[in-house]
Amino acid sequence: MAGKLKITQVKSAIGYAKKQKQMVRALGIKKLYQSVEQKDTPQLRGMIEKVKHLLKVEEV
């Protein structure tokens, strides 16, 4: 688990709990279909797990 992850928001957070919207924002995503690359850490994996229904995650 030392690589990078490419995280893309593929579904809108509208209609979901405020905490889930904040989680997407904390991942560094500001817009729908925006992709960000983050270092693969257990903390990041936990954040992704909370909002996995809104994201597409790929290993880089």
Secondary structure, DSSP 8 states (H G I E B T S, - for coil): --SEEEEEE-S--TTS-HHHHHHHHHTT--STT-EEEEE--HHHHHHHHHTGGGEEEEE-
